[in-house]
Amino acid sequence: MFNTRNNLLILLIIPILISCSSKNYFVNPEYRDKKISDANLVIPTVSEVKFYQFAQIFNEGEIEKIKKDFSLLLSDKLKDELKSRSTFSDIKYASFKAKPEFESKEFDLNEKEKISLSLPKNRIESDISENLFLLFLKDITLSLENKEKDTSDPAKHYSVTSTPGNEPVLNPMRLYNQILVLDLKYCLYDNNTGKTVSFGRFSSKQKYTETSSAENIIKIGIEKFAEKVFENTPFEND
């Protein structure tokens, strides 16, 4: 059992560890301790999704299908996921009738990283006059990456060849898992005040196999994003 001195030391260390840890999101202190209900959220339509792969697993037709499936899943699933995890009374997608004027802004995400986002220069005119917030999704990327497997077991991950003297030689094999990664930047914008509520960078990584479809992996990524995006904001559902 710890003595009082040890307990005090632990209590002093914990805040230091927390303050030094790098976060991938930031919440404006003006909004951190607030609770806002009966607000409306609009998600501007996403126009572009990029796809990268480090090995030629998918052909061009399959890549276009994955990107199309992602856009359909985003419009079909994200709204419901956000609604169930927030205090927003209404959430909808929208395209701008007249494209607003945007400007690039750079924010400190943490002590080591900055994030650049394109945000409205002025309040956006909308049919929704009060309590309107916008969730901008930026730089959405799907990528298929290689992650090397653990090859510490020679019985499984070594091949055998013979030398001219017919002596067996073990050759290490480099084996990889395919990882499908969803990356995006986001910003929650208060259209009533023109202030940024929160912003961040989100990444979800799931193992891709022949039995796990890209569609199911994307669904998991959207669910995880919905769990994180309103964290510590006035709209977090307790």
Backbone as a ProteinNet text record, in pm:
[ID]
protein_1_A
[PRIMARY]
MFNTRNNLLILLIIPILISCSSKNYFVNPEYRDKKISDANLVIPTVSEVKFYQFAQIFNEGEIEKIKKDFSLLLSDKLKDELKSRSTFSDIKYASFKAKPEFESKEFDLNEKEKISLSLPKNRIESDISENLFLLFLKDITLSLENKEKDTSDPAKHYSVTSTPGNEPVLNPMRLYNQILVLDLKYCLYDNNTGKTVSFGRFSSKQKYTETSSAENIIKIGIEKFAEKVFENTPFEND
[TERTIARY]
85.4	0	88.9	52	132.2	118.7	227.7	217.3	175.5	152.6	101.8	196.9	326.8	426.4	422.8	410.9	404.8	279.3	166.6	41.2	49.8	113.1	128.3	215.7	321.5	410.8	337.4	252.6	175.1	79	13.6	-80.8	-11.1	115.3	190.5	235.8	265.4	315.9	205.5	85.1	-23.9	-54.9	-72.9	-100.6	10.2	136.9	248.7	240.1	208.4	195.7	82.5	-30	-145	-112.7	-47.2	-19.3	83.8	170.2	274.5	229.3	115.6	70.4	17	45.9	2.8	-140.9	-224.9	-362.7	-377.9	-477.9	-503.9	-628.6	-670.5	-780.3	-763.7	-833.7	-827.8	-967.4	-1003.6	-1134.3	-1110.4	-1176.6	-1167.7	-1209.1	-1123.4	-1158	-1290.1	-1331.1	-1458.3	-1577.5	-1559.5	-1670	-1653.4	-1537.9	-1507.3	-1604.4	-1640.5	-1725	-1872	-1910.9	-2050.1	-2130.7	-2262.2	-2354.4	-2455.9	-2467	-2557.8	-2656.5	-2784.2	-2888.4	-2972.3	-3057.9	-3145.6	-3067.5	-2948.8	-2868.7	-2884	-2853.7	-2862.4	-2722.4	-2698.9	-2569	-2586.4	-2505.6	-2502.6	-2364.3	-2361.7	-2237.1	-2228.6	-2141.6	-2127.3	-2088	-2146.4	-2124	-1975.2	-1926.5	-1787.5	-1775.6	-1684.7	-1675.1	-1560.8	-1460.9	-1343.1	-1291.2	-1262.4	-1198.3	-1078.3	-960.9	-840.5	-810.9	-746.7	-712	-568.1	-492.1	-353.4	-332.4	-243.4	-205.9	-58.2	7.5	151	182.6	80.9	93.6	-30.9	-15.8	-127.2	-228.9	-303.9	-406.8	-536.7	-573.8	-698.2	-666.7	-749.3	-736.1	-816.7	-809.1	-872.9	-1024.1	-1087.1	-1231.2	-1269.6	-1191.1	-1218.3	-1195.5	-1093.4	-1066.2	-1182.5	-1233.4	-1346.4	-1469.7	-1488.8	-1603.2	-1587.6	-1466.3	-1442.1	-1469.1	-1422.1	-1444.8	-1593.3	-1663.6	-1807.9	-1881.5	-1843.1	-1905.3	-1881.8	-1761.1	-1732	-1824.2	-1841.2	-1927.3	-2071.7	-2118	-2254.9	-2270.4	-2170.4	-2175.7	-2169.5	-2089.4	-2076.7	-2210.9	-2278.7	-2407.4	-2518.8	-2505.3	-2611.7	-2594.3	-2470	-2445.6	-2399.2	-2316.3	-2255	-2358.5	-2459.5	-2559.9	-2626.6	-2666	-2731.9	-2636.1	-2510.7	-2411.3	-2386.8	-2376.6	-2355.2	-2476.8	-2594.2	-2718.6	-2730.2	-2693.3	-2705.8	-2599.3	-2494.8	-2382.6	-2367.9	-2471.1	-2460.3	-2593.5	-2589.9	-2711.7	-2775.9	-2725.6	-2785.9	-2930	-3019.2	-3159.3	-3183.3	-3099	-3115.9	-2979.6	-2955.9	-2832	-2868.1	-2810	-2839.2	-2716.2	-2719.7	-2615.8	-2665.4	-2573.2	-2612.6	-2499.5	-2537.7	-2442.6	-2466.5	-2362.3	-2375.6	-2437.2	-2543.7	-2604.5	-2505.6	-2447.7	-2339.7	-2217.5	-2107.9	-1989.3	-1936.1	-1926	-1873.9	-1726.4	-1681.1	-1540.4	-1465.1	-1363.5	-1286	-1146.4	-1085.4	-946.9	-875.4	-747.4	-669	-623.7	-648	-606.2	-522.5	-420.8	-332	-350.3	-366.4	-389.4	-283.3	-254.2	-166.1	-248.2	-223	-295.8	-242	-112.3	-46	90.4	175.9	305.7	395.5	371.6	461.1	398	269.4	203.1	104.9	104.6	7.1	-87.3	-205	-302.3	-355.5	-363.5	-410.7	-548.1	-643.8	-780.7	-832.1	-917.3	-982.8	-1121	-1141.5	-1265.1	-1329.4	-1460.2	-1528.8	-1468.9	-1457.4	-1408	-1515.3	-1642.4	-1754.4	-1865.9	-1959.4	-2076.1	-2148.8	-2187.8	-2254.2	-2404.2	-2460.2	-2604.4	-2677.8	-2781.9	-2854.5	-3000	-3084.8	-3226.2	-3242.7	-3144.2	-3146.9	-3082.1	-3160.7	-3111	-3044.1	-3081.7	-3029.4	-2964.1	-2866.1	-2799.4	-2751.3	-2686	-2636	-2485.7	-2446.7	-2306.6	-2278.6	-2154.9	-2116.1	-1999	-2003.5	-1894.2	-1827.5	-1707.9	-1632.7	-1542.2	-1548.8	-1460.9	-1364.3	-1234.7	-1133.7	-1029	-967.3	-852.9	-881.4	-995.4	-1031.9	-950	-882.6	-795.2	-817.1	-830.9	-828.4	-698	-627.4	-500.5	-483.3	-424.8	-395.4	-245.8	-209.3	-69.2	-23.8	105.8	165.7	220.8	187.6	244.3	310.1	440	513.2	465.1	447.3	404	520	485.7	586.7	643.1	771.7	835	934.3	902.6	995.4	992.7	889.3	880.2	940.8	1061.4	1127.7	1054.8	974.5	902.5	794.5	750.5	641.4	689.1	795.4	829.7	968.7	1020.5	1148.4	1129.8	1196.1	1196.1	1329.7	1331.4	1451.2	1503.7	1632.6	1699.6	1821.6	1870.4	1986.8	2109.7	2224.3	2353.2	2405.8	2511.8	2571.3	2606.5	2635.3	2667.3	2544.5	2426	2298	2273	2332	2303.3	2189.7	2085.9	1970.9	2008.4	1955	1977.9	1842.4	1826.8	1702.7	1712.8	1611.3	1607.4	1487.3	1510.3	1398.4	1302.5	1174.2	1070.4	1005.2	984.3	916.8	770.7	682.5	540.2	467.8	358.5	290.1	139.1	80.1	-64.5	-103	-220.5	-273.5	-361.5	-333.9	-408.6	-479.6	-611.7	-689	-705	-658	-651.8	-745.7	-824.9	-908.3	-849.8	-811.9	-758	-843.5	-864.6	-933.4	-904.4	-926.7	-924	-1067.8	-1097.2	-1233.3	-1229.6	-1336.3	-1351.1	-1499.3	-1529.5	-1665.6	-1670.4	-1756.1	-1757.2	-1889.6	-1881.3	-2000.6	-2038.6	-2145.3	-2186.7	-2253	-2287	-2348.7	-2245.7	-2126	-2021	-1901.7	-1893.1	-1777.8	-1654.8	-1672.1	-1558.2	-1548.5	-1427.1	-1403.6	-1428.9	-1514.7	-1544	-1435.9	-1403.4	-1299.8	-1247.2	-1132	-1075.3	-982.4	-949.9	-861.3	-829.2	-755.2	-715.3	-759.1	-823.9	-874.6	-814	-780.7	-726.5	-780.1	-824.3	-871.8	-801.8	-743.7	-670.1	-729.8	-763.8	-821.8	-754.6	-732.9	-671.6	-764.5	-708.9	-787.4	-748.8	-849.2	-827.5	-932.4	-922.3	-1019.3	-1159.1	-1166.7	-1297.5	-1353	-1270.7	-1318.6	-1327.5	-1447.9	-1465.3	-1426.5	-1387.7	-1355	-1475.3	-1594.3	-1717.3	-1733.2	-1712.3	-1726.5	-1620.4	-1499	-1391.3	-1423.4	-1478	-1516.9	-1626.9	-1721.8	-1828.7	-1770.9	-1674.6	-1610.9	-1541.3	-1472.5	-1404.6	-1501.4	-1616	-1717.4	-1773	-1795.6	-1845.3	-1744.1	-1616.6	-1511.7	-1499.3	-1513.4	-1507.7	-1623.2	-1741.8	-1859.3	-1841.7	-1769.9	-1745.1	-1651.6	-1562.4	-1456.5	-1483.5	-1558.6	-1561.1	-1617.1	-1709.2	-1767.6	-1710.7	-1600.9	-1540.2	-1499.6	-1546.6	-1516.8	-1573.6	-1671.2	-1738.7	-1874.2	-1944.6	-2077.4	-2182.6	-2148	-2248.3	-2224.3	-2130.4	-2102.3	-2219.9	-2266	-2379.8	-2332.8	-2375.4	-2331.8	-2387.8
-119.5	0	124.3	225.1	346.1	429.7	494.2	588	724.2	818	950.2	1023.8	1010.4	1079.5	1030.4	897.3	841.3	885	887.7	931.5	1075.4	1159.7	1300.7	1315.2	1233.2	1237.9	1198.9	1096.4	1051.7	1160.4	1226.4	1333.1	1449.9	1474.2	1582.6	1545.5	1418.2	1372.7	1365.9	1322.5	1302.3	1426.5	1547.1	1665.5	1697.8	1668.7	1695.3	1605.6	1477.9	1384.9	1425.8	1468.3	1508.3	1631.7	1730.5	1855.2	1836.8	1735.5	1714.2	1623.1	1556.4	1463.9	1540.8	1491.8	1558.3	1518.9	1618.6	1592.8	1614.6	1549.5	1570.3	1656.3	1728.4	1822.5	1936.6	2047.3	2163.5	2222.2	2258.9	2321.3	2463.1	2558.1	2698	2710.7	2767.5	2780.1	2852.3	2939.6	3010.6	2915.9	2800.3	2705.1	2581	2563.9	2437.3	2402.7	2498.3	2469.3	2502.4	2526.9	2560.1	2435.5	2448.8	2347.7	2419.1	2375.5	2438.6	2334.1	2365.2	2276	2351.3	2279.8	2338.1	2410.9	2361.4	2420.2	2335.9	2397.9	2331.5	2315.3	2199.7	2172.8	2147	2215.5	2192.6	2141.5	2035.1	1979.1	2009.9	2100.9	2129.6	2003.5	1989	1870.7	1853.2	1730.3	1698.1	1671.3	1741.1	1729.8	1640.5	1618.2	1543.9	1449.6	1327	1227.2	1172.2	1172.1	1122.4	979.6	903.6	764.9	738.2	676.7	639.2	493.4	424.3	288.9	267.3	194.1	171.5	43.4	-37.1	-154.8	-158.5	-209.8	-206.8	-316.7	-294.2	-390.1	-365.8	-237.6	-202.4	-139.8	-172.9	-106	24.1	101.9	233.9	225.3	124.7	107.5	79.3	-6	-38.5	82.4	162.8	283	381.1	401.3	493	443.2	310.2	254	277.2	258.4	281.4	427.8	519.2	661.8	695.9	637.5	660.7	602.2	480.3	416.7	500.9	558.4	642.6	763.4	830.6	948.4	912.3	797.7	753.5	720.2	651.6	616.9	742	837.9	961.9	1034.3	1043.9	1114.1	1033.7	901	816	786.8	772.7	723.1	829.2	925	1019.5	1102.3	1150.5	1236.1	1166.2	1040.3	965.8	938.2	907.9	882	1008	1123.6	1248.7	1286.1	1262	1297.8	1220.4	1092.7	1009.3	1039	1111	1137.4	1285.2	1366	1510	1566.4	1694.5	1763.5	1846	1834.8	1910.3	1864.1	1959.9	1925.3	1885.7	1935.9	1900.9	1903	1803.9	1795.2	1768.8	1846	1825.7	1857.4	1805.4	1837.3	1952	2029.8	2141.1	2179.6	2228.2	2288.6	2439	2514.2	2659.9	2706.7	2788.2	2845.5	2940.9	3025.4	3113.5	3081.9	3044.1	3000.4	3112.3	3087.1	3190	3217.9	3329.9	3363.5	3299.6	3221.4	3150.8	3212.4	3188.4	3227.2	3115.5	3102.1	2998.8	3047.2	2964.3	2997.6	2884.3	2920.7	2821	2822.1	2703.7	2690.5	2599.1	2621.2	2531.9	2414.8	2296.8	2178.2	2129.1	2129.6	2096.2	2163.1	2128.4	2194.1	2170.4	2062.1	2024.9	2039	2058.4	2050.5	2164.6	2216.2	2316	2252.8	2311.3	2261.6	2380.4	2363.7	2471	2435.4	2529.1	2505.4	2624.8	2597.6	2702.9	2727.2	2847	2878.2	3005.3	3024.3	3143.8	3272.4	3372.4	3502.3	3575.6	3551.1	3618.6	3518.9	3562.4	3480.5	3440.6	3313	3260.8	3284.8	3341.6	3365.7	3232.7	3215.5	3088.8	3111.5	3015.5	3020.3	2995.2	2928.1	2904.3	3025.3	3103.4	3232.6	3225.4	3127.3	3123.4	2989.4	2997.1	2876.5	2783.6	2841.5	2762.3	2740.6	2614.5	2575.8	2493.8	2500.8	2425.9	2334	2213.9	2118	2099.8	2156.5	2144.9	2022.9	1940	1823.9	1853	1845.7	1887	1776.7	1779.1	1691.6	1545.2	1495.3	1355.6	1263.3	1167.4	1076.1	932.8	843.1	699.6	645.6	566.2	511.7	367.6	288	148.4	137.9	107.8	106.3	-34.5	-56.3	-183.8	-172.9	-268.5	-275.1	-411.3	-410.6	-536.4	-621.3	-750.1	-843.3	-877.6	-929.7	-980.7	-1110.3	-1111.5	-1230	-1295	-1289.7	-1342.8	-1495.6	-1559.4	-1705	-1763.1	-1818.1	-1867.8	-1983.1	-2057	-2170.5	-2123	-1999.9	-1948.3	-1850	-1778.8	-1665.1	-1673.1	-1792.3	-1810.5	-1912.4	-1888.1	-1986.7	-2060.7	-2181.3	-2264.7	-2282.9	-2257.4	-2286.2	-2372.6	-2434.1	-2523.5	-2460	-2481.3	-2436.8	-2543.3	-2512.6	-2617.2	-2744.5	-2734.3	-2853.7	-2917.2	-2877.8	-2930.2	-2905.1	-2796.1	-2758.2	-2655.3	-2678	-2585.4	-2449.4	-2344.9	-2208.4	-2141.7	-2081.3	-2009.2	-1865.6	-1823.4	-1686.6	-1613	-1500.2	-1427.3	-1374.1	-1385.9	-1336.7	-1212.6	-1110.4	-988.7	-996.7	-1011.4	-1024.2	-899.5	-864	-738.9	-759.3	-678.4	-663.5	-539.3	-543.9	-427.3	-349.5	-220.3	-135.2	-25.2	-19	86.8	202.1	319	435.5	544.9	597.7	715.1	833.4	938.6	1061.2	1179.7	1272.2	1396.3	1503.7	1628.4	1741.8	1791.3	1850.5	1901.2	2030.2	2107	2230.4	2251.8	2275.7	2310.5	2462.1	2524.5	2670.4	2727.6	2831	2900	3009.9	2987.5	3085.1	3207.7	3198.6	3311.6	3417.4	3371.6	3463.3	3471.6	3376.6	3372.2	3314.3	3246.9	3190	3039	2988.5	2845	2781.1	2680.7	2609	2506	2428.1	2324.9	2287.8	2226	2176.7	2061	1982.2	1870.4	1787.2	1683.9	1587.5	1450.5	1374	1241.5	1135.7	1020.9	909.4	778	691.5	559	455.4	351.8	248.9	112.4	39.1	-93.3	-190.6	-312.3	-414.9	-453.4	-456.3	-494.1	-635.7	-722.2	-858.5	-888.7	-1005	-1044.9	-1060.4	-1088.5	-1109.5	-982.4	-878.3	-752.6	-648.9	-615.8	-525.7	-383.2	-307.6	-166.4	-91.9	-130.4	-64.4	-77.4	-197.5	-218.1	-141.3	-135.5	-61.4	87.1	139.6	280.4	310.1	219.9	237.2	250.7	166.3	172.2	306.7	354.2	482.9	597.3	596.1	700.9	697.6	578.5	565.3	621.7	591.5	640	791.7	847.3	992.9	1058.3	1001.4	1055.8	1052.1	952.2	941.5	1051.3	1099.6	1191.1	1338.4	1369	1504.6	1609.2	1570.5	1667.5	1656.8	1585.4	1564.7	1698.5	1719.9	1841.5	1970.2	1958.2	2075.6	2091.7	2202.6	2221.3	2123.2	2042.7	1954.2	1807.7	1780.9	1642.2	1586.1	1469.3	1405.4	1330	1371.7	1306.9	1166.6
0	0	0	-85.4	-94.3	32	70.2	180.2	128.3	218.6	181.7	90	117	35	-109.3	-126.8	-261.2	-334.9	-260.5	-321.2	-367.2	-287.9	-323.8	-447.5	-454.4	-569.6	-697.5	-688.7	-804.4	-850.6	-756.9	-790.4	-858.6	-822	-884.5	-1024.9	-1046.1	-1175.5	-1280.4	-1241.3	-1336.9	-1418.9	-1357.2	-1438.7	-1537.4	-1496.8	-1587.1	-1709.6	-1687.9	-1798.7	-1891	-1833.2	-1912.5	-1995.3	-1933	-2002.9	-2113.4	-2100.3	-2200.1	-2314.2	-2294.9	-2397.6	-2516.9	-2639	-2761	-2792.6	-2816.7	-2854.5	-3003.4	-3060.8	-3202.6	-3224.4	-3119.5	-3134.7	-3035.2	-3060.9	-2973	-2959.7	-2837	-2810.3	-2760.9	-2823	-2782.1	-2635.3	-2549	-2405.5	-2379.8	-2471.6	-2454.9	-2457.9	-2519.2	-2534.5	-2447.3	-2388.1	-2321.1	-2207.4	-2126.2	-2009.1	-2030.9	-2155.6	-2185.5	-2218.4	-2207	-2256.1	-2344.9	-2470.3	-2565	-2615.9	-2604.4	-2655.3	-2758.1	-2826.2	-2928.7	-3037.4	-3068.8	-3176.4	-3302.6	-3416.7	-3546.2	-3605	-3664.5	-3725.5	-3874.6	-3954.1	-4098.5	-4136.4	-4216.5	-4267	-4416.1	-4456	-4599.4	-4676.8	-4794.1	-4876.2	-4909.1	-4892.4	-4923.9	-5073.5	-5138.7	-5284.5	-5331.6	-5245.7	-5291.1	-5183.9	-5226.8	-5141.2	-5218.1	-5156.9	-5221.9	-5176.3	-5263.4	-5231.4	-5273.7	-5182	-5210	-5170.4	-5242.9	-5203.5	-5233.2	-5143	-5154.6	-5232.3	-5251.4	-5337.5	-5425.6	-5547.2	-5642	-5609.2	-5501.9	-5461.1	-5538.1	-5552.2	-5620.8	-5757.2	-5857.8	-5986.5	-5984.5	-6091.4	-6094.7	-6073.5	-6134.3	-6117.6	-5973.8	-5906.8	-5766.6	-5676.4	-5707	-5627.7	-5637.7	-5759.2	-5777.7	-5703.2	-5701.5	-5627.4	-5477.8	-5424.2	-5281.8	-5246	-5329	-5303.4	-5309.2	-5406.4	-5418.2	-5298.3	-5257.4	-5140.2	-5014.9	-5002.9	-4886.5	-4883.6	-4996.8	-5002.7	-4968.2	-5016.8	-4986.9	-4838.1	-4782.2	-4640.1	-4553.1	-4594.5	-4518.3	-4512.2	-4624.9	-4628.1	-4563	-4564.1	-4510.6	-4361.1	-4316.1	-4180.8	-4081.8	-4127.5	-4034.5	-3958.9	-4028	-3965.4	-3846.6	-3865.1	-3756.9	-3641.5	-3674.9	-3570.6	-3486.8	-3552.5	-3480.2	-3396.5	-3448.8	-3378.5	-3247.4	-3250.6	-3131.1	-3026.6	-3067.3	-2976.6	-2941.4	-2969.8	-2944.9	-2896.2	-2860.3	-2814.2	-2925.4	-3048.3	-3157.8	-3181.2	-3198.3	-3222.1	-3366.9	-3457.8	-3598.4	-3666.3	-3752.9	-3829.7	-3974.5	-4064.8	-4206.3	-4290.9	-4414.4	-4511.9	-4598.9	-4651.8	-4737.4	-4830.3	-4946.6	-5039.8	-5039	-5060.8	-5061.3	-5193.2	-5182.9	-5304.2	-5370.5	-5290.3	-5337.4	-5252.8	-5318.3	-5244.6	-5155.8	-5025.5	-4934.3	-4961.4	-4912.5	-4924.9	-4808.5	-4842.2	-4740.6	-4728.9	-4613.8	-4593.1	-4517.7	-4544	-4478.7	-4341.3	-4240.2	-4104.3	-4047.7	-3972.4	-3911.8	-3761.1	-3703.7	-3560.6	-3499.8	-3373.3	-3298	-3245.6	-3300.9	-3257.1	-3123.6	-3110	-2984.4	-2986.2	-2892.8	-2882.2	-3003.3	-3076.8	-3185.7	-3324.3	-3330.8	-3460.6	-3482.1	-3604.2	-3645.7	-3746.5	-3761.1	-3857.5	-3936.7	-4067.4	-4155	-4209.2	-4197.4	-4241.2	-4319.3	-4416.9	-4492.9	-4433.4	-4378.1	-4305.6	-4359.8	-4335.1	-4385.9	-4328.7	-4414.9	-4369.1	-4289.3	-4327.4	-4262.4	-4234.3	-4155.1	-4122.5	-4251.6	-4260.1	-4379.1	-4370	-4475.2	-4478.5	-4492.7	-4410.4	-4410.3	-4374.3	-4417.9	-4379.8	-4230.5	-4170.2	-4026.2	-3959.2	-3891.3	-3841.8	-3705.8	-3623.7	-3487.7	-3455.8	-3365.4	-3315.2	-3426.4	-3525.2	-3636.2	-3622.8	-3631.2	-3629.7	-3755.1	-3801.3	-3920.8	-3889	-3944.1	-3928.9	-4064.2	-4077.7	-4202.2	-4195.9	-4300.3	-4314.9	-4428.7	-4400.8	-4497.4	-4519.1	-4636.8	-4668.9	-4634.1	-4681.8	-4654.4	-4743.6	-4679.9	-4752.9	-4705.5	-4802.2	-4775.7	-4831.8	-4754.5	-4803.6	-4757	-4843.8	-4811	-4786.5	-4661.6	-4621.7	-4586.1	-4593.7	-4553.7	-4412	-4327.5	-4193.6	-4177.6	-4147.9	-4140.5	-4023.8	-4051.8	-3947.9	-3855.3	-3739.4	-3646.5	-3704.8	-3735.7	-3795.8	-3699.3	-3571.3	-3471.6	-3463.3	-3518.8	-3513.9	-3641.7	-3636	-3757.8	-3824.1	-3747.9	-3805.5	-3903	-3883.3	-3966.7	-4073.5	-4045.6	-4130.2	-4193.2	-4206.4	-4275.1	-4387.1	-4497.4	-4606	-4604.5	-4663.9	-4660.9	-4802.7	-4820.4	-4948.3	-4920.1	-5024.5	-5008.7	-5071.6	-5007.9	-5061.6	-5157.4	-5231.9	-5319.8	-5245.2	-5115.1	-5037.7	-4975.7	-5023.9	-4975.8	-4828.2	-4775.1	-4638.4	-4636.8	-4556.6	-4554.4	-4494	-4554.7	-4507	-4484.8	-4366.6	-4336.7	-4386.8	-4464.6	-4516.6	-4456.3	-4389.3	-4329.5	-4436.1	-4410	-4500.1	-4439	-4520.4	-4474.4	-4519	-4423	-4450.2	-4401.3	-4468.9	-4438.4	-4423.5	-4336.8	-4331.4	-4410.7	-4472	-4540	-4441.5	-4425	-4331.7	-4410.8	-4397.9	-4463.8	-4364.8	-4404.7	-4315.7	-4365	-4273.1	-4300.6	-4226	-4298.4	-4239	-4281	-4188.6	-4224.3	-4120.8	-4160.5	-4068.9	-4053.8	-3939.9	-3920.2	-3839.6	-3853.9	-3776.1	-3745.6	-3618.7	-3577	-3562.5	-3642.5	-3658.3	-3609.3	-3526.2	-3474.3	-3572.9	-3648.2	-3748.4	-3686.1	-3557.3	-3488.8	-3450	-3415.3	-3368.6	-3464.1	-3558	-3647	-3580.6	-3467.5	-3394.1	-3417.6	-3401.7	-3410.9	-3274.3	-3271.7	-3146.6	-3119.9	-3221.6	-3207	-3344.8	-3346.5	-3471.2	-3437.4	-3537.9	-3509.4	-3631.2	-3604.4	-3705.3	-3657.2	-3744.5	-3707.7	-3798.8	-3738.5	-3815.6	-3760	-3849.4	-3810.6	-3896.8	-3831.8	-3903.4	-3873.1	-3980.4	-3965.1	-4061.7	-4015.3	-4099.2	-4213.5	-4334.8	-4452.8	-4495.9	-4510.4	-4559	-4665.6	-4725.9	-4827.9	-4769	-4638.7	-4575.5	-4510.2	-4498	-4439.1	-4550.5	-4591.1	-4705.1	-4668	-4770	-4748.6	-4692.7	-4735.5	-4688.9	-4537.6	-4484.6	-4340	-4261.3	-4315.6	-4249.5	-4246.4	-4356.3	-4362.3	-4261.2	-4246.6	-4147.9	-4007.1	-3975.6	-3843.6	-3825	-3929.6	-3922.8	-3897.9	-3964.3	-3945.6	-3803.5	-3751.2	-3613.3	-3513.3	-3534.2	-3443.1	-3449.8	-3570	-3584.2	-3507.8	-3521.5	-3452.1	-3300.4	-3251.2	-3107.4	-3057.3	-3144.4	-3101.5	-3128.9	-3234.3	-3287.4	-3190.3	-3102.1	-3009.3	-2868.1	-2854.1	-2722.7	-2659.4	-2536.1	-2458.1	-2518.9	-2607.7	-2662.3	-2593.8	-2617.8	-2555.8	-2605.3	-2706.3	-2768	-2733.9	-2647	-2608.9	-2531.3	-2573.2	-2508.7	-2384.7	-2268.2	-2143	-2130
[MASK]
++++++++++++++++++++++++++++++++++++++++++++++++++++++++++++++++++++++++++++++++++++++++++++++++++++++++++++++++++++++++++++++++++++++++++++++++++++++++++++++++++++++++++++++++++++++++++++++++++++++++++++++++++++++++++++++++++++++++++++++

